[in-house]
Amino acid sequence: MLKRLLFSTLLNLGIILSLYFAFTAYNKMEYGILVGTILLVVVLIYLKIKILKQVKDMKKQ
């Protein structure tokens, strides 16, 4: 459970930093970096949802 909590916290940090970098890339008109960071945000959100489902299932048991 502690590993999942730590992983969830790291995912939150990664999402926040990636959104910051996406915003910065948009302001500097670096569209290649913007696309990369948006893809990274999508993957991190997918992993976040997956880990939340695992924790929810663990609580049921």
Summary of the structure (lengths in Angstrom):
residues: 61
radius of gyration: 14.3
end to end distance: 12.9
largest distance: 49.0
contacts: 148
relative contact order: 0.17
helix: 92%
strand: 0%
